[in-house]
């Protein structure tokens, strides 16, 4: 089997449903044979290791550990789903305190054991704030760390494709920006359905409102349907993100990235933007939208600032003015 790279990939939280799916997806797509499964729950991660070995991927060099030093040392790429999952009735924000403490430790482990890591993808909720916490604690350059945001856009794309009866990839420009939560900004002005602008498709305001609601509540809908939070879709999207950072196909769906001093006035947050992930890291441009869409993005940004300020008040990260002491790259 020809692999994209031989560099070490660490899957954090590999004993869980998202983590185990990420391991299998990374091997199926041929990213690297050298994958380390890390989790604090030994029986779970051991079980995933056994199953992955029993898949018999040619040339695979799979290992597992509950020791962070063993896991992170020599890592070039990392994806972490190592937080508590969302349960029915919970919002992503309900996970803030506990998961941000986990993110702080995650960032500290990166700084201690693999400061030369090429790219890190953070996908445990609330992803915008756990990723920001990780970035501050890790000391990494901002272009080397992203958070999962693409699911909101693929949910919007799915809803529009089903509404108009077209293949999902025929819907383009269906993107959400800002936070990965119910305060996300849903953009319609750039959407095309089989090459035709959405504005010319006769979509009623009532139907558009229903599609937006479906998008915003997409994660909670999965919980209601399956009795647990999403695991297959976040696993696949996260592996595609790290594949791009490894030098594979560029990832062009929105990703959460560190934004500061942007001309729109968004500062010191991780948020979904129009991004591209490639071998050199993540790059973003300003979103294009109507006045109303930009206003909704501003509202989402303000919500992110409140969550950021909450983790500052909890002492999980220092005051914004002190961040550069912990991470000179921001």
C-alpha positions in Angstrom: 0.0 0.0 0.0 1.3 3.4 -0.9 1.0 5.9 2.0 1.0 9.7 1.7 3.8 10.0 4.3 5.6 7.9 6.9 5.3 10.6 9.6 3.8 9.8 13.0 0.1 10.5 13.4 -1.4 10.5 16.9 -5.1 10.0 17.4 -6.1 11.4 20.8 -9.2 9.8 22.3 -8.7 6.8 20.1 -10.7 4.6 22.4 -13.9 6.4 21.6 -16.3 6.2 18.6 -14.9 9.3 16.9 -11.3 8.3 17.6 -11.6 4.7 16.4 -13.4 5.9 13.2 -10.5 8.3 12.6 -7.9 5.5 12.9 -9.8 3.4 10.4 -10.4 6.3 8.0 -6.7 7.4 8.1 -5.6 3.9 7.2 -8.3 3.4 4.6 -7.2 6.6 2.9 -3.6 5.7 3.1 -2.3 8.7 5.1 0.5 7.1 7.0 1.3 3.6 8.3 2.6 5.0 11.6 -0.4 5.7 13.8 -0.3 5.9 17.6 -3.6 5.5 19.4 -3.7 7.5 22.7 -6.4 7.5 25.3 -6.5 7.5 29.1 -8.9 4.6 29.1 -6.8 1.5 28.6 -9.3 -1.2 27.8 -11.0 0.9 25.2 -7.9 2.0 23.4 -6.5 -1.5 23.6 -9.6 -2.8 22.0 -9.5 -0.4 19.2 -5.8 -1.4 18.6 -6.8 -5.0 18.4 -9.6 -4.3 15.9 -7.3 -2.2 13.7 -4.7 -4.9 13.7 -7.3 -7.4 12.7 -8.3 -5.3 9.7 -4.8 -6.2 8.4 -4.0 -3.0 6.6 -0.9 -3.7 4.5 2.3 -2.1 6.0 0.5 -0.6 9.0 2.6 0.1 12.1 -0.1 0.7 14.7 0.6 1.3 18.4 -1.4 2.3 21.4 -0.6 3.8 24.8 -2.0 5.6 27.8 1.3 7.4 28.4 1.3 11.0 26.9 5.1 11.1 26.6 5.1 7.9 24.6 2.2 9.1 22.5 3.3 12.7 21.7 7.1 12.2 21.4 8.0 12.4 17.7 4.4 13.2 16.5 4.2 15.2 13.3 0.4 15.3 13.1 -2.3 15.0 15.7 -6.1 14.9 15.8 -7.8 15.1 19.1 -11.3 14.0 20.0 -10.2 13.5 23.6 -13.0 15.4 25.4 -16.4 14.4 26.8 -19.1 13.9 24.2 -22.3 15.9 24.0 -25.5 14.1 25.3 -29.1 14.7 24.5 -30.3 18.0 25.9 -26.8 19.5 26.1 -25.4 22.3 24.0 -21.8 22.3 22.9 -21.2 25.2 25.3 -22.3 23.0 28.2 -19.0 21.1 27.8 -17.0 24.3 28.2 -15.2 24.0 31.6 -14.3 20.3 31.7 -13.2 20.1 28.1 -11.2 23.3 28.1 -9.3 21.9 31.1 -8.6 18.8 29.0 -7.5 21.1 26.1 -5.1 22.9 28.4 -3.4 19.7 29.3 -3.4 18.6 25.6 -1.6 21.9 24.7 0.9 21.4 27.5 1.7 17.9 26.2 2.3 19.3 22.7 4.7 22.0 24.1 6.5 19.4 26.2 6.8 16.5 23.9 6.3 17.5 20.3 6.8 21.3 19.8 7.8 20.6 16.2 4.5 19.1 15.3 3.4 20.1 11.8 -0.4 20.3 12.3 -3.0 19.7 15.0 -6.8 19.3 14.5 -9.0 19.8 17.5 -12.5 18.4 17.3 -13.9 18.1 20.8 -16.6 20.6 21.8 -17.0 23.5 22.1 -14.3 23.2 19.4 -13.7 26.9 18.9 -12.7 27.4 22.5 -11.0 24.0 23.2 -8.9 24.7 20.1 -8.1 28.2 21.3 -7.1 26.8 24.7 -4.9 24.2 23.0 -3.2 26.9 20.9 -2.4 29.1 23.8 -1.0 26.3 25.9 0.9 24.6 23.0 3.1 27.5 21.9 2.3 26.6 18.2 2.1 29.0 15.4 -1.6 29.7 14.6 -1.4 28.3 11.1 -0.4 24.9 12.5 -3.7 24.3 14.4 -7.3 24.1 13.2 -10.6 23.1 14.7 -13.5 21.2 13.1 -16.2 23.4 11.6 -17.0 21.8 8.2 -19.9 19.7 9.5 -22.1 22.7 9.8 -21.4 23.5 6.1 -22.0 19.9 5.0 -25.2 19.8 6.9 -26.4 22.9 5.1 -25.2 21.4 1.8 -27.2 18.2 2.5 -30.4 20.1 3.4 -30.3 22.1 0.2 -29.5 19.1 -2.0 -32.5 17.3 -0.5 -34.7 20.3 -1.0 -33.9 20.6 -4.7 -33.4 16.9 -5.4 -29.8 17.1 -6.6 -26.6 15.3 -5.8 -25.0 16.9 -2.7 -21.8 17.9 -4.5 -23.9 19.9 -7.0 -24.5 22.4 -4.1 -21.6 24.8 -3.8 -20.8 27.7 -1.6 -23.0 26.4 1.2 -21.0 27.6 4.1 -21.3 28.6 7.8 -18.9 30.8 9.6 -18.1 32.0 13.1 -18.8 29.6 15.9 -19.3 25.8 15.8 -22.5 26.1 17.8 -26.0 27.3 17.6 -24.8 30.9 17.2 -23.1 30.1 13.9 -23.7 32.4 10.9 -25.4 30.6 8.0 -24.5 32.2 4.6 -26.8 31.8 1.6 -25.6 34.5 -0.8 -22.8 32.5 -2.3 -24.7 29.3 -2.7 -25.3 27.7 -6.1 -27.4 24.7 -6.9 -26.2 22.9 -10.0 -24.6 26.1 -11.1 -27.6 28.3 -10.5 -27.7 30.9 -7.7 -29.8 30.0 -4.8 -31.6 33.4 -5.1 -33.0 32.2 -8.4 -34.3 28.9 -7.1 -37.6 30.2 -5.7 -36.8 29.2 -2.1 -39.3 30.8 0.3 -38.3 32.6 3.4 -40.1 30.0 5.5 -38.3 27.1 3.8 -34.9 28.8 4.2 -35.6 29.4 7.9 -36.4 25.7 8.3 -33.2 24.7 6.4 -31.1 27.1 8.6 -32.7 25.6 11.7 -31.9 22.1 10.5 -28.3 23.2 9.9 -27.9 24.8 13.3 -29.4 21.9 15.1 -27.8 19.2 13.0 -25.7 17.8 15.8 -28.5 17.6 18.3 -30.7 15.9 15.6 -28.1 13.1 15.3 -28.2 12.6 19.1 -32.0 12.2 19.0 -31.8 9.8 16.0 -28.9 7.7 17.1 -28.8 8.1 20.9 -25.3 9.5 20.8 -23.4 12.4 19.3 -22.0 12.3 15.7 -18.9 10.2 15.2 -18.7 9.1 11.6 -19.0 12.5 10.0 -16.6 14.4 12.3 -14.1 11.5 12.0 -14.1 11.7 8.2 -13.9 15.5 8.0 -11.1 15.7 10.6 -9.0 13.1 8.7 -9.5 14.9 5.5 -8.2 18.1 7.2 -5.1 16.3 8.4 -4.7 14.7 5.0 -4.5 18.2 3.5 -1.9 19.3 6.1 0.2 16.2 5.1 0.3 17.4 1.5 -2.7 15.6 0.2 -5.8 17.1 -1.5 -6.4 20.6 -0.2 -9.2 21.0 2.3 -11.4 23.9 1.3 -14.5 23.6 3.5 -14.5 26.1 6.4 -12.2 25.3 9.3 -11.8 27.0 12.7 -8.6 29.1 12.7 -7.1 31.7 14.9 -8.2 35.2 13.8 -6.7 38.4 15.0 -6.6 42.0 13.7 -8.8 41.1 10.8 -10.3 44.1 9.0 -13.8 43.0 10.1 -12.6 43.5 13.7 -12.5 39.9 14.8 -9.7 39.5 17.4 -8.2 36.8 19.6 -10.6 34.0 18.8 -10.8 30.7 16.9 -13.6 30.8 14.4 -14.7 29.3 11.1 -13.6 31.3 8.2 -13.2 30.7 4.4 -10.1 28.6 4.7 -7.7 26.4 2.8 -5.6 23.8 4.5 -2.5 22.6 2.7 1.0 21.4 3.4 2.0 24.9 4.7 -0.9 25.0 7.2 -4.2 26.9 7.3 -4.9 30.1 5.4 -8.1 32.2 5.5 -9.7 35.1 3.7 -12.5 37.4 4.7 -16.0 36.0 4.2 -18.1 37.5 1.4 -21.8 38.0 2.3 -24.7 40.4 2.5 -25.0 43.0 5.2 -27.3 40.7 7.1 -24.9 37.8 6.9 -22.0 39.8 8.1 -24.2 41.1 11.0 -25.0 37.5 12.0 -21.3 36.7 11.8 -20.6 39.6 14.2 -23.2 38.2 16.6 -21.5 34.8 16.4 -18.1 36.4 17.1 -19.5 38.2 20.1 -20.7 34.8 21.5 -17.2 33.4 21.0 -15.7 36.3 22.9 -18.1 35.5 25.8 -16.9 31.9 25.9 -13.3 33.0 25.6 -13.7 35.5 28.5 -15.3 32.7 30.6 -12.3 30.4 30.3 -10.1 33.4 31.2 -12.3 33.9 34.3 -11.9 30.2 35.2 -8.1 30.5 35.0 -7.8 28.0 32.2 -6.0 30.5 30.0 -4.6 33.9 31.1 -5.9 37.3 30.2 -5.6 38.1 26.5 -2.9 40.6 27.2 -0.8 37.8 28.7 -1.2 35.2 26.0 2.0 36.0 24.3 3.9 35.1 27.4 2.5 31.5 27.2 2.7 31.4 23.4 5.0 34.0 21.7 3.5 33.1 18.3 0.2 34.8 19.1 
